[in-house]
Amino acid sequence: RNACAISFPLQIHPLKFLLGLFLGRWWHDACYDAPMEINNGSAQLRYARQADYIRHAGADLVLLQEVLSTSMLDSLMLHLSDEFDCTYLRCHPRIPSMVLWTSFLLSMGFLQSLFLQILVLWSRMAPGDLFWTWLVVALCLSINLAIRWRHSIPAHFLFGNIAGQLVVLRRKNCEAIAGLEAESFDHFGDAGLAGRSGSRSVQARDRPSWLGVFFNLRPRGVLRVSVPLEHGKRMTVLNTHLPHQSDNTKLLCDLGSYASEFSAKGPVLLAGDFNPLPDVCLSQQLEPLVQCGLVSADGLTEQNCTWDLQQSLTRRNASTPRTMQLDFIFLQDQRNAELLEAPAMLEDDVSARKSLLEIDPLDLEGSLLCSTKALEVTVLSTAIVDREKFFRSEAPLSDHFGLRTEIELSG
């Protein structure tokens, strides 16, 4: 589920929002907008409500999207650390993010300085002195805004240090899951999933140019987490957030083949916000995952609509013109991949014994583990979690309902 959920356009009147910016404040509508600063009272109340929602969802593994920064995560974990631990990977701000934020701060500082000069200093100074005074005051005001807005959502979006804004939580008292280990984050690019150039080419739908800038500032991708299970088994969890208003067919092809690679080592769970297009058949869009052996936990019936236009944080736009399902959970059994074909072990077969001696013991151990007892995944139930909690007034939870799947591993 999405933890940040800043939905545009904001419901606060645009003039009031701009006036707030001019005064150095991030104003928002308390009932229909998520707080624009992560450290104010409304935001902290929202984190407490989100933590309560997660705690009572009954899930042992929780996949979060749009967790902008470790500061935001710390605020959430303040209420969850006794029951959950978490894993993620860090990233560093990109140069375009720094340029954009610096330009924005300087622009606002210059506007504020110009306003002050007009009110106070215009008639008292010579034009040359006025210019330098205006410039110094503008720089001071820009620095002041940088300090005041360091906890704003835009600042944490641009400078957030959580790769892909993706986090996985684990309930500590779950005996079946021994821990979590984030292993890699692979970002999405125009050519598909990073490092995977062998996928088939598809025709991409045109998307607004501002979206390209948006995805370049904070690249989306897939977080891979290794989850140790009982008896030395492991499950691979893939948490993802696909681009919106985009034809993601190529990305889905890459994700499907990527997930299949790890099914030789254990079962795979792929979940997140897939942002399907509203005017294309859902099963057709997600077919690349099915072709790679992944199975939807709810059968792609779109009965679990995680995006509901009746709740306060959702917005009707071109990519979400109706109530629809944006979030999905896919599963894949561990496959009996014969990574290693052991030669016949006859006592008089010298060449066979020599062949085995040349094999790396770690490869042999992994191959025998995969080929002896493959884990199978059975879906017991899939449902929306506590839908009614999203319709309480003030401090809205998220623009997405949580989706919970109960599974059984056997083998």
Secondary structure, DSSP 4 states (H G I P E B T S, - for coil): -BSS---SS-SS-HHHHHHHHHTT-----TTTS--SBTTSHHHHHHHHHHHHHHHHT--SEEEEB----HHHHHHHHTTTTTTEEEE--B----HHHHHHHHHHHHHHHHHHHHHHIIIIITTTS-HHHHHHHHHHHHHHHHHHHHHHTTTBHHHHHHH--BGGG-EEEEETT-TT----EEEEEEEEETTEETT---SPP-PPPP--HHHHHHHHHS--EEEEEEEE-GGG-EEEEEEEEPPSSS--HHHHHHHHHHHHHHTTTS-EEEEEE----TTS-HHHHTHHHHHTT-EETTTT---S--B-TTSTT----SS-SSSB--EEEEEEPPP---S--PPP--TT-HHHHHHHHTS-HHHHHHHHHHHH---EEEEEEEEEE-GGGGGSSSS---SS-EEEEEEEEE-
